[in-house]
Structures are given as C-alpha cells and as structure tokens.
Amino acid sequence: LVFFIVTQWVVSVQWNYFYELEYLSLIVVRVSLNGLKRCTKICK
C-alpha cells in the first residue's frame, strides 16, 4: 500500500514537472517569436 502511494506521488510530481516544463517552453517560444518580429521590423 505504501509503495503504491509513493509511486502515485512520484508519477504526479513528474507530471507536474513535465507540465511546468511545457508551459515554460511555450513562454520561451512566444517571447523569442515576439523578439524576432521586433527585430525584423527594426532591421527593415
């Protein structure tokens, strides 16, 4: 029973970590895209 609870907790933690990583990567992609748009406007 304890082992099951621990595995469930580990899985949930990993999922939260993965979700946060995905969210952070999305933010980074958006920021970099905005930066590219600004750069192209300035360069042109």
HUNORZI-V190305 format. One line per field, one symbol per residue. ss: DSSP state (A for helix, B for strand, O for the rest). psi: psi as a letter, one per 40 degrees, with the letter a starting at -180 (. if undefined). burial: b if it has 9 or more other ideal C-beta (glycine too) atoms within 8 Angstrom, else e. A space follows every 10 residues. Layout:
# HUNORZI-V190305
ss->???
psi->???
burial->???
This chain:
# HUNORZI-V190305
ss->OAAAAAAAAA AAAAAAAAAA AAAAAAAAAA AAAAAAAAAA AAAO
psi->dddddddddd dddddddddd dddddddddd dddddddddd ddd.
burial->eeeeeeeeee eeeeeeeeee eeeeeeeeee eeeeeeeeee eeee
